Amino acid sequence: MLVVMQNHATPEQIERVVNVIREMGYEPRPMPGETRTTVGLVGNDGRVDGSRLESLDGVAEIIHVSKPYKQVSREWREENTVVTIAPGVSFGGKDIVIIAGPCSVESEQQIIASANAVRDAGATALRGGAFKPRSSPYSFQGLGKKGLELLAKARAETGLPIVTEALDDEGAHLVAEYADMIQIGARNMQNYSLLRTVGKLGKPVLLKRGMAATITDLLLSAEYILAEGNGQVVLCERGIRSFDTMTRNLFDLTAIPLVQKLSHLPIIGDPSHGTGLRDKVIPMARAAVAAGADGVMVEVHPTPDRALSDGGQSLYPEQFRNLVGELRAITSVIGRRVATLSPSPSPAAAGTPAPAAV
């Protein structure tokens, strides 16, 4: 349920609504807007008497949210949510954020070379897995904490904020110490314990769509994070399983405008996992931006033929440079622009782990 206040409602009238919601046994979530404040009611079990709230001074109307996800929906918040992970790097506004880097951190030389290459080409955030969920237990699983330390070195050298994956509750706390954004991968999209944990940590979260997840499934998973008080969530379309074996996954471009109609959260595309084929990554990245994505995540490796994971879908640095140029051309046509890093590096770029939010 949403309590929409009149545009001239006073702070005292808003506080009265908040107090009445608490008296009724529910949790109020005030959401100031540009012209008026809306107060969300969390924990609605379907028995809320809206007339008690509707009669209060300053209340314009009561809206019953019909979606199974509440705080994620456009009904809950009409304006786009903007998620900022570093100065000049924000998802959900006019800028398109380009996240790039190798699938996994393999060595100091490799991640530093990757970071410099993608930064010089125009990327605004660095991806790289320190913990890798692999289908086979015998595949490379990542360097763990050492990988996080190397990512911090790459950030100190380039100023690129870090986006990296957490696999479990314990790992999420560790990733939060180093990363600017915690990634929840497709295999963990419905790991509700992990979703609650990152919700409590308060760091920006990149939530990837599961391999067989519907749009509703994705939005309900995001709801777990918002329910813990963390509204800094960016969704990611990364391809879903299909019957066709010509590509690794089916990159669902329709998910981008669908999510933007249903939710206020930003959404980006990951054409690397979405296709699994290097020569398909570039056209699908272009298509994602043209479809309205708030950014793209692309795998780039200095020597893809030697990569320990996902080399076949990783771009060469020169290919990535060409892609950035093409994305700039597309954004100029649709009234957007590719994000650029602020000249002043973020506090997390000082070479020490970023402090965990409390």
Phi and psi in degrees as a GROMACS rama.xvg file:
@    title "Ramachandran Plot"
@    xaxis  label "Phi"
@    yaxis  label "Psi"
@TYPE xy
-122.01  132.908  LEU-2
-104.713  110.046  VAL-3
-92.0793  120.114  VAL-4
-84.613  155.463  MET-5
-66.7129  153.35  GLN-6
-68.1501  -13.8889  ASN-7
-107.822  15.3423  HIS-8
-61.142  139.765  ALA-9
-85.6121  159.918  THR-10
-56.8235  -33.8896  PRO-11
-67.7711  -37.8619  GLU-12
-68.4668  -38.463  GLN-13
-64.8814  -43.2473  ILE-14
-63.5584  -34.8483  GLU-15
-63.4229  -42.7958  ARG-16
-61.8018  -44.0827  VAL-17
-58.5942  -44.8798  VAL-18
-67.008  -38.1676  ASN-19
-65.9546  -39.7459  VAL-20
-60.8076  -41.5117  ILE-21
-63.793  -41.6189  ARG-22
-60.757  -31.1102  GLU-23
-78.4592  -6.58846  MET-24
93.6729  17.1265  GLY-25
-119.867  169.962  TYR-26
-101.159  122.883  GLU-27
-86.7943  143.772  PRO-28
-129.094  89.8122  ARG-29
-65.5265  137.81  PRO-30
-133.228  90.3453  MET-31
-63.4816  135.333  PRO-32
-114.543  -175.234  GLY-33
-66.7036  -36.1629  GLU-34
-117.064  -21.3348  THR-35
-156.693  164.566  ARG-36
-102.779  139.839  THR-37
-116.537  139.394  THR-38
-114.324  117.548  VAL-39
-86.0881  146.797  GLY-40
-110.766  113.396  LEU-41
-98.7247  137.134  VAL-42
98.2442  15.4603  GLY-43
-62.8068  117.986  ASN-44
-98.8523  13.9953  ASP-45
90.017  -1.45962  GLY-46
-112.463  16.0451  ARG-47
-73.2313  131.282  VAL-48
-88.4784  98.1992  ASP-49
-66.6644  -22.4607  GLY-50
-64.2474  -31.2498  SER-51
-63.3334  -37.9801  ARG-52
-80.5338  -36.9466  LEU-53
-63.1547  -26.9977  GLU-54
-84.135  -6.18431  SER-55
-73.7649  148.764  LEU-56
-62.6132  138.49  ASP-57
89.6818  -7.14983  GLY-58
-85.5001  127.958  VAL-59
-89.3518  -47.7233  ALA-60
-163.154  162.815  GLU-61
-111.619  128.544  ILE-62
-115.635  124.036  ILE-63
-89.812  117.15  HIS-64
-76.0972  122.571  VAL-65
-93.6311  -16.1522  SER-66
-74.6972  151.576  LYS-67
-66.4683  -26.4113  PRO-68
-96.1539  137.673  TYR-69
-105.684  -68.5775  LYS-70
-68.0814  -19.1799  GLN-71
-79.5997  -20.5829  VAL-72
-79.7208  158.34  SER-73
-65.0063  -27.2214  ARG-74
-65.1318  -34.3053  GLU-75
-75.1845  -41.9446  TRP-76
-141.137  117.862  ARG-77
-78.283  -39.3099  GLU-78
-73.3045  149.447  GLU-79
-63.8606  137.343  ASN-80
-79.3452  134.574  THR-81
-110.314  122.904  VAL-82
-109.124  117.891  VAL-83
-107.022  129.186  THR-84
-112.043  -12.1971  ILE-85
-168.223  160.682  ALA-86
-55.598  124.345  PRO-87
84.5551  -1.0409  GLY-88
-121.509  92.6431  VAL-89
-131.825  137.8  SER-90
-100.697  136.628  PHE-91
106.653  -6.73557  GLY-92
-101.747  -144.905  GLY-93
-76.7026  -28.5791  LYS-94
-75.6124  146.895  ASP-95
-102.09  122.913  ILE-96
-94.5273  130.459  VAL-97
-108.275  113.626  ILE-98
-100.457  128.231  ILE-99
-147.234  156.304  ALA-100
151.55  -179.284  GLY-101
-74.5256  160.964  PRO-102
-59.2041  -44.2879  CYS-103
-138.1  153.462  SER-104
-80.0347  122.191  VAL-105
-109.173  -33.768  GLU-106
-164.512  166.57  SER-107
-62.9106  -44.1355  GLU-108
-60.9121  -43.7897  GLN-109
-65.1646  -45.9856  GLN-110
-74.2723  -34.1924  ILE-111
-67.4836  -43.2785  ILE-112
-62.8065  -40.8543  ALA-113
-64.2045  -45.3435  SER-114
-62.5604  -44.2697  ALA-115
-64.5026  -39.212  ASN-116
-65.1775  -47.1197  ALA-117
-72.8014  -33.96  VAL-118
-63.9186  -46.7126  ARG-119
-63.1883  -29.6308  ASP-120
-82.3889  -15.2474  ALA-121
120.352  8.83056  GLY-122
-69.3006  154.046  ALA-123
-118.826  1.59917  THR-124
-155.817  152.486  ALA-125
-109.6  127.442  LEU-126
-104.169  155.027  ARG-127
171.769  127.977  GLY-128
-87.1734  123.745  GLY-129
-89.7678  -32.6744  ALA-130
-118.336  125.465  PHE-131
-119.889  115.747  LYS-132
-80.214  113.899  PRO-133
-114.51  150.257  ARG-134
-63.7705  -34.9601  SER-135
-104.335  134.779  SER-136
-67.7715  -11.419  PRO-137
-95.7865  -4.75846  TYR-138
-80.1226  163.348  SER-139
-58.7011  125.738  PHE-140
-102.739  1.91518  GLN-141
98.9313  167.229  GLY-142
-92.7147  -3.45246  LEU-143
67.327  -136.664  GLY-144
-58.2848  -37.0178  LYS-145
-59.0339  -38.591  LYS-146
-63.6458  -38.3355  GLY-147
-64.8992  -39.9852  LEU-148
-63.9266  -37.0222  GLU-149
-70.84  -35.7627  LEU-150
-63.0056  -39.2742  LEU-151
-62.9815  -37.2713  ALA-152
-64.8508  -40.9671  LYS-153
-64.6345  -38.9919  ALA-154
-64.7096  -41.5962  ARG-155
-62.4759  -33.7487  ALA-156
-80.9651  -35.4554  GLU-157
-109.555  -20.5652  THR-158
81.4767  0.962136  GLY-159
-73.8016  127.047  LEU-160
-65.7627  153.966  PRO-161
-104.013  134.361  ILE-162
-120.26  116.998  VAL-163
-147.716  157.567  THR-164
-90.2838  143.965  GLU-165
-111.704  139.66  ALA-166
-103.718  -23.6315  LEU-167
-151.4  177.749  ASP-168
-60.8774  -46.1711  ASP-169
-63.2003  -43.8391  GLU-170
-65.4913  -30.8617  GLY-171
-62.9671  -41.2363  ALA-172
-63.8723  -39.3658  HIS-173
-68.6779  -44.7907  LEU-174
-61.3735  -38.0765  VAL-175
-62.3773  -25.3437  ALA-176
-72.5288  -26.652  GLU-177
-110.7  -37.9119  TYR-178
-88.0832  158.091  ALA-179
-91.2509  -18.821  ASP-180
-149.842  129.611  MET-181
-92.0499  123.962  ILE-182
-93.0963  133.632  GLN-183
-107.936  115.131  ILE-184
-76.3935  171.455  GLY-185
-57.5676  -38.8211  ALA-186
-69.3349  -19.0966  ARG-187
-109.934  10.6185  ASN-188
-57.5048  -32.6481  MET-189
-110.276  26.7616  GLN-190
-85.3912  88.8201  ASN-191
-67.4696  -30.7627  TYR-192
-63.1474  -44.0216  SER-193
-66.3485  -39.4522  LEU-194
-62.0632  -41.2292  LEU-195
-65.6012  -37.8669  ARG-196
-62.9889  -49.2132  THR-197
-68.8571  -25.907  VAL-198
-64.2612  -38.6057  GLY-199
-76.4308  -26.8066  LYS-200
-68.8889  -29.5764  LEU-201
82.5585  -0.66773  GLY-202
-78.355  152.131  LYS-203
-56.1723  142.391  PRO-204
-124.834  133.929  VAL-205
-103.906  112.23  LEU-206
-105.644  114.582  LEU-207
-88.4032  144.848  LYS-208
-69.3519  137.846  ARG-209
-67.6449  160.443  GLY-210
-66.1675  -22.8145  MET-211
-130.469  27.0284  ALA-212
-90.9692  141.862  ALA-213
-80.8225  170.249  THR-214
-61.1529  -41.391  ILE-215
-61.6792  -41.5272  THR-216
-57.6337  -44.9272  ASP-217
-61.9608  -45.484  LEU-218
-69.1442  -34.6194  LEU-219
-67.2219  -35.6348  LEU-220
-64.6022  -41.4168  SER-221
-62.2265  -33.9323  ALA-222
-60.1769  -34.5044  GLU-223
-59.1551  -39.8828  TYR-224
-71.1192  -45.3818  ILE-225
-66.1389  -32.3858  LEU-226
-63.8885  -21.9071  ALA-227
-89.755  4.64845  GLU-228
97.3223  5.55118  GLY-229
-106.091  105.384  ASN-230
-92.6122  3.78891  GLY-231
-88.6551  71.8627  GLN-232
-121.841  131.672  VAL-233
-117.38  129.541  VAL-234
-89.3761  157.632  LEU-235
-141.111  122.486  CYS-236
-85.9536  118.727  GLU-237
-127.859  17.9489  ARG-238
94.6669  145.311  GLY-239
-124.45  160.055  ILE-240
-68.1879  140.19  ARG-241
-138.923  179.474  SER-242
-82.0189  -14.0153  PHE-243
-84  133.214  ASP-244
-100.256  6.70322  THR-245
-72.0774  -25.6672  MET-246
-129.435  164.74  THR-247
-62.3333  -43.9151  ARG-248
-141.257  173.987  ASN-249
-98.3484  111.042  LEU-250
-77.6253  107.699  PHE-251
-89.01  88.486  ASP-252
-65.3538  -27.7738  LEU-253
-61.8183  -25.9887  THR-254
-60.1638  -30.4797  ALA-255
-65.3369  -58.5657  ILE-256
-66.8446  -29.4498  PRO-257
-62.6335  -49.761  LEU-258
-62.2177  -41.037  VAL-259
-66.5948  -25.0964  GLN-260
-78.6331  -36.15  LYS-261
-88.1266  -28.2704  LEU-262
-132.981  154.025  SER-263
-88.4787  -5.18722  HIS-264
-76.2264  146.523  LEU-265
-67.2508  156.961  PRO-266
-139.81  137.274  ILE-267
-119.964  170.594  ILE-268
-116.245  144.96  GLY-269
-119.53  87.0178  ASP-270
-72.2867  -16.0864  PRO-271
-66.4973  -53.6759  SER-272
-76.0317  -26.305  HIS-273
-64.4996  -28.183  GLY-274
-118.054  -37.0358  THR-275
75.1833  7.96312  GLY-276
-129.799  125.505  LEU-277
-54.8899  -44.0605  ARG-278
-74.1867  -9.10825  ASP-279
-98.4307  -14.67  LYS-280
-64.0096  -46.5182  VAL-281
-63.7353  -50.9767  ILE-282
-63.4601  -33.6981  PRO-283
-75.945  -28.3716  MET-284
-66.0482  -43.5951  ALA-285
-60.7873  -42.6404  ARG-286
-66.0088  -38.237  ALA-287
-62.8343  -44.3963  ALA-288
-65.9714  -41.6934  VAL-289
-63.5928  -30.6945  ALA-290
-77.8577  -8.9401  ALA-291
111.47  8.27055  GLY-292
-60.0966  147.596  ALA-293
-85.1455  2.60418  ASP-294
170.206  174.587  GLY-295
-135.693  150.042  VAL-296
-117.771  119.957  MET-297
-128.061  136.34  VAL-298
-85.4277  128.401  GLU-299
-134.527  134.645  VAL-300
-137.611  139.302  HIS-301
-58.7455  -36.038  PRO-302
-138.525  80.9411  THR-303
-54.9186  -31.2922  PRO-304
-68.8229  -13.809  ASP-305
-109.263  3.41616  ARG-306
-62.7853  142.978  ALA-307
-80.5696  -13.7192  LEU-308
-154.573  139.288  SER-309
56.5011  34.8699  ASP-310
-63.413  -32.5983  GLY-311
-67.633  -17.7898  GLY-312
-112.332  4.07002  GLN-313
-89.0706  135.489  SER-314
-79.2846  151.133  LEU-315
-75.1972  151.51  TYR-316
-51.9545  -39.5485  PRO-317
-67.4994  -37.4053  GLU-318
-62.2005  -40.7699  GLN-319
-65.1869  -40.3894  PHE-320
-59.098  -42.9506  ARG-321
-64.4395  -39.0838  ASN-322
-61.7708  -44.2725  LEU-323
-59.2679  -41.4045  VAL-324
-61.0489  -40.031  GLY-325
-68.2872  -38.7428  GLU-326
-66.4295  -35.765  LEU-327
-62.0601  -39.9648  ARG-328
-65.1345  -41.3477  ALA-329
-66.7103  -44.4886  ILE-330
-63.5542  -32.3928  THR-331
-66.109  -28.6789  SER-332
-77.9017  -34.9026  VAL-333
-97.5605  11.7543  ILE-334
78.5838  24.343  GLY-335
-125.656  -172.457  ARG-336
-153.876  155.281  ARG-337
-78.7478  131.45  VAL-338
-64.5758  150.58  ALA-339
-127.776  146.007  THR-340
-67.6399  144.401  LEU-341
-65.8831  145.246  SER-342
-58.6792  -29.5131  PRO-343
-91.1091  119.923  SER-344
-64.4471  153.794  PRO-345
-67.7338  158.1  SER-346
-54.6902  -30.9895  PRO-347
-71.7496  -11.4408  ALA-348
-87.0067  10.1473  ALA-349
-78.7719  -5.04989  ALA-350
100.272  -1.18057  GLY-351
-113.833  156.305  THR-352
-58.2286  141.813  PRO-353
-70.8483  134.499  ALA-354
-65.8685  142.303  PRO-355
-70.3716  142.313  ALA-356
-70.708  146.867  ALA-357
